[in-house]
Amino acid sequence: MFLGVTTLNLDAKGRLAIPAKHRESLAECCGSRVAVTLNPLSKDKCLWLYPDNEWRDVALKLSRLPAMDAKSQALKRLLLGHAAELELDAQGRILLSNELRSYAELGKRVVLVGQVNKFEIWDEEVWQGNRERWRDVLADDAAGLSEQLGEITL
């Protein structure tokens, strides 16, 4: 499970060092192979980092979407078309392409956010601004939570 928020630096080449506690988990579950792609939601400009085993499941599900459906095609083009399959180097780093860094507007300081089966990679300032917005969304719409969320005991 990937949990927690970690603030990290991107180096001048666009390399991101994965924290040691997550490196061990990635080595065990997927031989340190990952896939990074963009988050297709327009308001959430971040990247998604999947362990290879999780990514293969996601990619297979996406490949089964209808070829003649415009939304399915758009989703496949964004997620599969922008995906980069990577392997952690000897120092536990991955190299994020210029295109992916540009899409997510990543600066020098980034935030790695665990989401159980994947990570999100955010620019630190964007993350902080969105965090407040998300808290407001939950506070404003607490009575209108979906049925599924209503069944969760926190």
JOQUI-V332740 format. One line per field, one symbol per residue. ss: DSSP state (H for helix, E for strand, L for the rest). burial: # if it has 9 or more other ideal C-beta (glycine too) atoms within 8 Angstrom, else .. A space follows every 50 residues. Layout:
ss=???
burial=???
//
This chain:
ss=LELLEEEEEELLLLEEELLHHHHHHHHHHHLLEEEEEELLLLLLLLEEEE EHHHHHHHHHHHHLLLLLLHHHHHHHHHHLLLLEEEELLLLLEEELLHHH HHHLLLLLEEEEEELELEEEEEEHHHHHHHHHHHHHHHHHLHHHLLHHHH LLLL
burial=.#.....#.#...######..##.###..#.########.....###### ##.##..##..#..#......#####.###.#######...###.#...# #.##.##.######...#######.##..#.................... ....
//
